[in-house]
Amino acid sequence: MSDALHELSAATLVDLYRRREVSPVEVARSVLGHVERWEQHAHALYLLRPEHVIEQAQRSEARWLRGEPLGLIDGVPVTIKDNIATRGDPTPLGTAACELVPASADAPPAARVREHGAVILAKTTMPDYGMLSSGLSSFHALARNPWDLSKTPGGSSAGGGAAAAAGYGPLHIGTDIGGSLRLPAGWCGIFTLKPSLGRVPIDPPYTGRAAGPMTRTVGDAALLMKVLARADDRDSMALPPQDIAWHSFDAGVERLRGLRIGLLLEAGCGLAVEPELRAAVERAAQLLERAGAVVAPMRPFMTQGMLDGMDHFWRMRSHVDMGALAPAARARVLPYIREWAHSAAGMTGEAVFRAFHQFHLTRVAAVNACRPFDYVISPVSPVPAFAAELPSPTNDPLRPLEHIGFTVPFNMSEQPAASINCGYTKSGLPIGLQIAGKRFDDLGVLQVARAFEAIREPQRPWPQPPSQAVATLD
């Protein structure tokens, strides 16, 4: 069993620890060995310190031997995205422009997993300032997709997506402001939940910004939500504490019976959905119908004006941030992002206001469009994973967000939205299905995702590290 410990779910590991059949140290060594085989190819991690990992695992092992685990995931390996501060570690935000100053405290998600005894394996890589849906970074090595190393894992939670797909233990934490959890989840074939805004406190908070779990299974995400969804007054947007029965995520396939599910196949803006992805989502809709759901088509509710407005406001925000940098630091930011931000230099105050207003229009449109339905399904992205070296599918800094039309509205409406694998392209790349629910219905989204997980077509084996064999000439 020890050779496959890195493949086990968090719940399974905790049960094995409780029965003293496996120790956290054995698991840590298994994961570290697997990382050693993978990481030179995937480049998912930052601040990997094996000796520190083993020390944490030894402390966890001692607690389990005393029968005194700290919490729900004591001894379970966890990775945390670069931009979620961990005490004593620098937070480079994916860019060579940042000063490497040790954080004075854990951000809320890091604090919660530490309180519950998790073994923090490492931080995970991200692009500069989280502004790209790829793993391209001026600070980190280029993150790659384990399913096809020539492709991106997505972003901005790039390393988290790659780490989960590659099997760097069961639990990973990322963030999402326009699709940064769901895009890498969809392109890496894993599961994620972007929670309702404020469900998982985060510091610093920002409009639409959420932290959430990245896992291989819905069950592990539910367990991690139970850890993360705790009060923390550092988040001014945090929801009131609520006792949610996260353990009831598996309500059975009968949970689908009678549900009204909207089928959204066109975003209304950005890139057109590629036929393979559309077909996979339509097959998912058919499976849900066979299980008793009532699936009805939805008209697009986003517009290109909404997407462009958000894009232009974010350009101005980044333009202001870049202006505050010293010239030498600014020069270290990815040229693509510098060009994107600089394009806002001539915007008038009226133009900035009109751009910002699109956030509100998007929120209202999303809520109104979802009102007739219990849940909404759609592609996560209109395209599959693209070349790893590209910053975005268009490779155009003046058209950088053409692939987030399905994901970004649920950040602005504060609704929970998940990504779960629903098929593969002819070339073997995963295809993500987005499941969105009404605001605050995070548990319901998990239950529908778990039901789909039970009825979807058989999944392909997870990717394995490339062979380390050295070719020789006869």
C-alpha positions as CSV (number, residue, x, y, z in Angstrom):
1,M,0.0,0.0,0.0
2,S,2.8,2.4,0.8
3,D,3.7,2.9,-2.9
4,A,0.2,4.3,-3.5
5,L,-0.3,6.4,-0.4
6,H,-0.1,9.6,-2.4
7,E,-3.1,8.5,-4.4
8,L,-5.4,8.0,-1.3
9,S,-8.2,10.4,-0.5
10,A,-8.0,12.6,2.6
11,A,-10.9,10.8,4.3
12,T,-9.2,7.4,3.7
13,L,-5.9,8.7,5.1
14,V,-7.6,10.0,8.3
15,D,-9.3,6.7,8.7
16,L,-6.0,4.8,8.3
17,Y,-4.3,7.1,10.8
18,R,-7.1,6.6,13.3
19,R,-6.7,2.8,13.0
20,R,-2.9,3.1,13.1
21,E,-2.5,1.2,9.9
22,V,-0.6,4.0,8.2
23,S,1.4,7.0,9.7
24,P,1.5,10.6,8.4
25,V,5.3,10.1,8.0
26,E,4.8,7.2,5.6
27,V,2.3,9.3,3.6
28,A,4.6,12.4,3.6
29,R,7.5,10.2,2.2
30,S,5.3,8.7,-0.4
31,V,4.1,12.1,-1.6
32,L,7.6,13.6,-1.6
33,G,8.8,10.6,-3.6
34,H,6.0,11.1,-6.1
35,V,6.7,14.8,-6.3
36,E,10.4,14.1,-7.0
37,R,9.4,12.1,-10.1
38,W,6.9,14.6,-11.3
39,E,8.0,18.1,-10.3
40,Q,10.8,18.5,-12.8
41,H,8.1,18.3,-15.5
42,A,5.1,19.9,-13.9
43,H,6.7,22.8,-12.0
44,A,3.7,23.0,-9.7
45,L,5.4,23.9,-6.4
46,Y,7.1,26.8,-4.7
47,L,8.9,26.5,-1.3
48,L,9.1,22.7,-1.3
49,R,11.2,21.9,1.8
50,P,11.2,18.1,2.3
51,E,12.7,18.3,5.8
52,H,10.0,20.7,7.0
53,V,7.3,18.4,5.5
54,I,8.8,15.4,7.5
55,E,8.9,17.4,10.7
56,Q,5.2,18.3,10.4
57,A,4.4,14.7,9.7
58,Q,6.3,13.5,12.7
59,R,4.4,15.9,14.9
60,S,1.2,14.7,13.5
61,E,2.2,11.0,14.0
62,A,2.9,11.7,17.6
63,R,-0.5,13.3,18.1
64,W,-2.3,10.3,16.5
65,L,-0.3,7.9,18.7
66,R,-1.5,9.8,21.7
67,G,-5.1,9.7,20.3
68,E,-5.1,13.5,20.2
69,P,-5.4,14.7,16.5
70,L,-5.6,18.4,16.1
71,G,-8.6,18.4,13.7
72,L,-10.3,16.9,10.7
73,I,-7.2,16.6,8.4
74,D,-4.4,16.0,10.9
75,G,-1.4,14.6,8.9
76,V,-3.0,15.0,5.5
77,P,-0.8,16.7,2.9
78,V,-2.1,20.1,1.6
79,T,-0.7,22.6,-0.9
80,I,-1.5,26.3,-0.7
81,K,-1.4,28.8,-3.6
82,D,1.4,31.3,-3.6
83,N,-0.9,34.3,-3.0
84,I,-2.4,32.9,0.2
85,A,0.1,34.1,2.9
86,T,1.8,31.5,5.1
87,R,3.5,32.7,8.2
88,G,7.3,33.3,7.8
89,D,7.2,32.7,4.0
90,P,7.5,35.3,1.2
91,T,4.4,35.9,-1.0
92,P,5.7,36.7,-4.5
93,L,2.3,36.7,-6.2
94,G,3.8,34.9,-9.1
95,T,5.9,37.9,-10.2
96,A,9.6,38.9,-10.1
97,A,8.5,42.4,-9.3
98,C,7.5,41.6,-5.7
99,E,9.9,42.0,-2.8
100,L,10.3,38.7,-1.0
101,V,9.2,39.7,2.5
102,P,8.2,37.0,5.0
103,A,4.5,37.1,5.9
104,S,3.8,38.0,9.5
105,A,0.7,35.7,9.7
106,D,-1.2,33.0,8.0
107,A,-4.0,34.2,5.7
108,P,-7.3,32.6,6.8
109,P,-7.2,29.5,4.6
110,A,-3.7,28.7,5.7
111,A,-4.6,29.3,9.3
112,R,-7.5,26.9,9.1
113,V,-5.6,24.0,7.7
114,R,-2.8,24.5,10.1
115,E,-5.2,24.6,13.0
116,H,-6.5,21.2,11.8
117,G,-3.1,19.6,11.7
118,A,-2.5,19.4,8.0
119,V,1.0,18.8,6.7
120,I,1.7,21.8,4.4
121,L,3.6,20.3,1.5
122,A,4.5,23.5,-0.3
123,K,3.0,26.6,-1.9
124,T,1.8,26.3,-5.5
125,T,2.8,28.4,-8.5
126,M,0.8,31.1,-10.3
127,P,1.2,33.7,-13.0
128,D,2.1,37.3,-12.3
129,Y,-0.4,38.8,-10.0
130,G,-2.9,36.0,-10.9
131,M,-3.8,38.0,-14.0
132,L,-3.5,35.1,-16.5
133,S,-5.3,31.8,-17.1
134,S,-2.0,30.0,-17.5
135,G,1.1,29.1,-15.6
136,L,3.3,31.7,-17.3
137,S,5.2,33.6,-14.6
138,S,8.2,35.9,-14.4
139,F,9.1,34.4,-11.0
140,H,8.1,30.7,-11.1
141,A,9.1,28.1,-13.6
142,L,6.5,27.5,-16.3
143,A,3.8,25.2,-14.9
144,R,2.6,22.4,-17.2
145,N,-0.4,20.2,-17.5
146,P,0.2,16.6,-16.4
147,W,-2.2,15.3,-19.0
148,D,0.0,16.8,-21.8
149,L,3.1,18.6,-20.8
150,S,3.0,20.8,-23.9
151,K,-0.3,22.3,-22.5
152,T,-1.1,24.8,-19.7
153,P,-2.7,23.6,-16.5
154,G,-4.7,26.8,-16.6
155,G,-4.6,29.6,-14.1
156,S,-4.3,31.5,-12.1
157,S,-4.3,28.5,-9.6
158,A,-1.9,26.8,-12.1
159,G,0.2,24.9,-9.6
160,G,-2.8,23.7,-7.6
161,G,-4.4,22.2,-10.7
162,A,-1.2,20.6,-11.8
163,A,-0.5,19.2,-8.3
164,A,-3.9,17.7,-7.9
165,A,-3.8,16.0,-11.4
166,A,-0.3,14.8,-10.8
167,G,-1.2,13.3,-7.4
168,Y,0.7,15.5,-5.0
169,G,-1.5,14.3,-2.2
170,P,-5.3,14.9,-1.9
171,L,-5.9,18.5,-0.9
172,H,-5.0,21.8,-2.6
173,I,-6.2,25.3,-2.0
174,G,-6.5,28.0,-4.8
175,T,-8.3,31.3,-5.4
176,D,-10.7,32.5,-8.1
177,I,-11.7,36.0,-9.2
178,G,-12.9,35.2,-12.7
179,G,-12.3,31.5,-13.2
180,S,-8.9,30.9,-11.5
181,L,-10.1,27.7,-9.7
182,R,-12.5,26.4,-12.3
183,L,-10.3,26.9,-15.4
184,P,-7.4,24.9,-14.1
185,A,-9.8,22.3,-12.7
186,G,-11.5,21.9,-16.0
187,W,-8.3,21.7,-18.0
188,C,-6.6,19.3,-15.5
189,G,-9.6,17.0,-15.0
190,I,-10.0,17.6,-11.3
191,F,-12.8,18.9,-9.1
192,T,-13.1,22.4,-7.5
193,L,-15.7,24.5,-5.8
194,K,-15.6,28.3,-6.1
195,P,-17.7,29.0,-3.0
196,S,-20.2,31.7,-2.5
197,L,-18.4,35.0,-1.9
198,G,-17.4,35.1,1.8
199,R,-18.0,31.4,2.5
200,V,-14.3,30.9,2.9
201,P,-12.7,34.0,4.5
202,I,-9.7,35.4,2.7
203,D,-7.2,38.2,3.3
204,P,-7.0,40.5,1.5
205,P,-10.7,40.4,0.3
206,Y,-11.7,41.8,-3.0
207,T,-14.8,41.9,-5.2
208,G,-15.5,38.5,-6.5
209,R,-12.4,36.9,-5.0
210,A,-12.9,33.5,-3.4
211,A,-10.7,30.7,-2.0
212,G,-11.6,27.1,-2.4
213,P,-10.6,23.4,-2.6
214,M,-8.9,21.7,-5.6
215,T,-9.2,18.0,-5.3
216,R,-9.6,14.8,-7.3
217,T,-13.0,14.0,-5.7
218,V,-16.1,15.8,-4.5
219,G,-15.7,14.1,-1.2
220,D,-12.3,15.6,-0.5
221,A,-13.6,19.0,-1.5
222,A,-16.4,18.7,1.0
223,L,-14.0,17.7,3.8
224,L,-11.8,20.7,3.0
225,M,-14.8,23.0,2.9
226,K,-15.6,21.9,6.4
227,V,-12.1,23.1,7.5
228,L,-12.0,26.3,5.4
229,A,-15.5,27.7,6.0
230,R,-14.9,29.1,9.4
231,A,-15.2,32.6,10.7
232,D,-12.3,35.1,10.3
233,D,-13.0,38.8,10.9
234,R,-10.1,39.8,8.6
235,D,-12.4,39.3,5.7
236,S,-14.8,42.3,5.5
237,M,-16.9,40.3,3.0
238,A,-17.1,37.1,5.1
239,L,-20.5,35.5,5.5
240,P,-22.0,35.0,9.0
241,P,-20.9,31.7,10.5
242,Q,-23.2,28.9,9.5
243,D,-23.4,25.2,10.6
244,I,-23.4,23.5,7.2
245,A,-23.7,19.7,7.1
246,W,-20.8,19.3,4.7
247,H,-20.7,15.6,5.5
248,S,-24.0,15.2,3.7
249,F,-22.5,16.0,0.3
250,D,-23.3,12.5,-0.9
251,A,-27.1,12.7,-1.0
252,G,-27.3,10.0,-3.7
253,V,-28.3,10.1,-7.4
254,E,-31.9,10.6,-6.3
255,R,-30.9,14.1,-5.4
256,L,-31.2,14.9,-9.1
257,R,-34.8,13.8,-9.4
258,G,-37.0,16.7,-10.3
259,L,-34.3,19.4,-10.2
260,R,-34.7,22.2,-12.7
261,I,-31.4,22.5,-14.5
262,G,-30.5,25.2,-17.0
263,L,-28.2,24.2,-19.9
264,L,-26.1,27.2,-21.0
265,L,-24.1,26.3,-24.1
266,E,-23.2,29.8,-25.3
267,A,-21.6,32.4,-23.1
268,G,-22.8,35.4,-25.1
269,C,-19.3,36.8,-25.4
270,G,-15.8,35.8,-26.1
271,L,-14.7,32.7,-28.0
272,A,-17.1,30.2,-29.5
273,V,-17.4,26.9,-27.7
274,E,-15.4,24.2,-29.6
275,P,-17.6,21.3,-30.8
276,E,-15.9,18.6,-28.7
277,L,-16.5,20.6,-25.5
278,R,-20.1,21.4,-26.5
279,A,-20.8,17.7,-27.2
280,A,-19.3,16.6,-23.8
281,V,-21.6,19.1,-21.9
282,E,-24.6,17.9,-23.9
283,R,-23.8,14.3,-23.0
284,A,-23.6,15.4,-19.3
285,A,-27.0,17.0,-19.6
286,Q,-28.4,13.8,-21.0
287,L,-27.0,11.8,-18.1
288,L,-28.6,14.3,-15.7
289,E,-32.0,13.9,-17.5
290,R,-31.8,10.1,-17.3
291,A,-31.3,10.5,-13.6
292,G,-34.6,12.4,-13.3
293,A,-33.5,16.1,-13.7
294,V,-35.5,18.4,-15.9
295,V,-33.0,20.1,-18.2
296,A,-34.0,23.2,-20.2
297,P,-31.9,25.4,-22.5
298,M,-30.8,28.8,-21.4
299,R,-30.2,31.9,-23.5
300,P,-26.9,33.6,-23.0
301,F,-27.0,36.5,-20.5
302,M,-23.5,37.9,-20.7
303,T,-22.7,40.4,-23.4
304,Q,-19.3,41.4,-24.9
305,G,-19.8,44.8,-23.4
306,M,-20.0,43.3,-19.9
307,L,-16.8,41.3,-20.5
308,D,-15.0,44.2,-22.0
309,G,-16.0,46.5,-19.2
310,M,-14.6,44.2,-16.5
311,D,-11.5,43.8,-18.6
312,H,-11.0,47.5,-19.0
313,F,-11.5,48.2,-15.3
314,W,-9.0,45.5,-14.3
315,R,-6.6,47.0,-16.8
316,M,-6.9,50.4,-15.0
317,R,-6.5,48.8,-11.6
318,S,-3.3,47.1,-12.8
319,H,-2.1,50.3,-14.6
320,V,-2.4,52.1,-11.2
321,D,-0.6,49.3,-9.4
322,M,2.2,49.2,-12.0
323,G,2.6,53.0,-11.7
324,A,3.4,52.5,-8.0
325,L,6.3,50.2,-8.8
326,A,9.9,51.4,-9.2
327,P,10.9,51.3,-12.9
328,A,13.3,48.4,-12.3
329,A,10.5,46.3,-10.6
330,R,8.0,47.2,-13.3
331,A,10.4,46.0,-16.0
332,R,10.4,42.5,-14.3
333,V,6.6,42.0,-14.9
334,L,5.7,39.9,-17.8
335,P,5.6,42.0,-21.0
336,Y,2.1,40.7,-21.8
337,I,0.7,42.0,-18.5
338,R,2.6,45.3,-18.8
339,E,1.1,45.9,-22.3
340,W,-2.3,45.0,-21.1
341,A,-2.2,47.4,-18.1
342,H,-0.6,50.2,-20.1
343,S,-3.5,50.1,-22.6
344,A,-5.6,51.8,-19.9
345,A,-3.4,54.8,-19.6
346,G,-5.7,57.0,-21.7
347,M,-9.0,56.1,-20.1
348,T,-11.1,59.0,-18.9
349,G,-12.9,59.0,-15.5
350,E,-16.2,58.5,-17.3
351,A,-14.8,55.4,-19.2
352,V,-13.5,53.9,-15.9
353,F,-17.0,54.4,-14.3
354,R,-18.8,52.8,-17.3
355,A,-16.3,49.9,-17.2
356,F,-16.9,49.4,-13.5
357,H,-20.6,49.5,-13.9
358,Q,-20.4,46.3,-16.0
359,F,-19.6,44.4,-12.8
360,H,-23.1,45.3,-11.4
361,L,-24.8,44.6,-14.7
362,T,-23.2,41.2,-14.9
363,R,-24.3,40.4,-11.3
364,V,-27.9,41.4,-12.1
365,A,-28.0,39.5,-15.4
366,A,-26.6,36.3,-13.8
367,V,-29.0,36.3,-10.9
368,N,-32.0,36.9,-13.2
369,A,-31.0,34.3,-15.7
370,C,-30.5,31.6,-13.0
371,R,-33.8,32.4,-11.2
372,P,-36.0,29.9,-13.0
373,F,-33.5,27.0,-12.3
374,D,-32.2,25.2,-9.2
375,Y,-28.8,24.8,-10.9
376,V,-27.1,25.8,-14.2
377,I,-24.6,23.7,-16.1
378,S,-22.3,24.9,-18.8
379,P,-18.8,24.4,-20.2
380,V,-16.1,25.8,-17.9
381,S,-14.3,27.1,-20.9
382,P,-15.0,27.4,-24.6
383,V,-11.6,25.8,-25.4
384,P,-9.5,23.0,-24.0
385,A,-6.0,23.5,-22.5
386,F,-3.8,25.5,-24.8
387,A,0.0,25.7,-25.3
388,A,1.8,26.1,-22.0
389,E,3.9,29.0,-23.2
390,L,1.0,31.2,-24.1
391,P,-0.4,33.7,-21.5
392,S,-4.0,33.2,-22.8
393,P,-5.8,31.3,-25.6
394,T,-5.8,34.4,-27.9
395,N,-2.2,35.4,-27.1
396,D,-3.5,38.9,-27.4
397,P,-3.2,41.4,-24.5
398,L,-6.0,43.4,-26.0
399,R,-8.3,40.3,-26.0
400,P,-7.1,38.5,-22.9
401,L,-10.4,37.4,-21.3
402,E,-12.2,35.9,-24.2
403,H,-12.3,32.5,-22.5
404,I,-13.9,33.4,-19.1
405,G,-17.5,34.2,-20.3
406,F,-18.9,31.1,-18.5
407,T,-17.0,31.6,-15.2
408,V,-16.7,35.3,-14.4
409,P,-20.4,36.0,-14.0
410,F,-20.6,33.7,-11.0
411,N,-17.8,35.6,-9.3
412,M,-19.7,38.8,-9.7
413,S,-23.1,37.3,-8.6
414,E,-21.4,35.7,-5.7
415,Q,-22.9,32.3,-6.6
416,P,-21.2,29.0,-5.9
417,A,-19.9,27.2,-9.0
418,A,-18.0,24.0,-9.4
419,S,-16.0,22.3,-12.1
420,I,-16.0,18.6,-12.6
421,N,-14.6,16.5,-15.4
422,C,-17.2,15.4,-18.0
423,G,-15.1,13.9,-20.8
424,Y,-12.0,14.2,-22.9
425,T,-11.1,15.6,-26.3
426,K,-9.9,13.3,-29.1
427,S,-6.3,14.2,-28.0
428,G,-7.0,13.1,-24.4
429,L,-7.4,16.5,-22.7
430,P,-10.0,16.8,-19.9
431,I,-13.2,18.7,-20.4
432,G,-14.7,20.6,-17.5
433,L,-18.5,20.9,-16.7
434,Q,-19.5,23.9,-14.6
435,I,-22.3,23.4,-12.1
436,A,-23.6,26.7,-10.6
437,G,-26.1,27.1,-7.8
438,K,-28.0,30.0,-6.2
439,R,-26.1,32.2,-3.8
440,F,-25.3,30.4,-0.5
441,D,-26.2,26.9,-1.8
442,D,-22.7,25.6,-1.7
443,L,-23.7,22.3,-0.2
444,G,-26.3,21.8,-2.9
445,V,-23.7,22.3,-5.6
446,L,-21.5,19.7,-4.0
447,Q,-24.5,17.3,-3.8
448,V,-25.3,17.7,-7.5
449,A,-21.6,17.4,-8.4
450,R,-21.3,14.2,-6.3
451,A,-24.4,12.8,-8.0
452,F,-22.9,13.6,-11.4
453,E,-19.6,12.1,-10.3
454,A,-21.5,8.8,-9.7
455,I,-23.3,8.7,-13.0
456,R,-20.7,10.1,-15.4
457,E,-18.8,7.9,-17.9
458,P,-15.8,6.0,-16.6
459,Q,-12.8,8.2,-16.0
460,R,-9.3,7.6,-17.5
461,P,-6.4,6.8,-15.3
462,W,-4.6,9.8,-13.8
463,P,-1.4,10.8,-15.7
464,Q,1.8,9.3,-14.5
465,P,5.3,10.8,-14.4
466,P,7.2,10.6,-17.7
467,S,9.7,7.7,-17.7
468,Q,13.0,8.5,-16.2
469,A,14.7,5.9,-18.4
470,V,17.8,7.2,-20.2
471,A,17.9,6.3,-23.9
472,T,21.2,4.7,-25.1
473,L,22.7,4.3,-28.5
474,D,23.5,0.7,-29.6
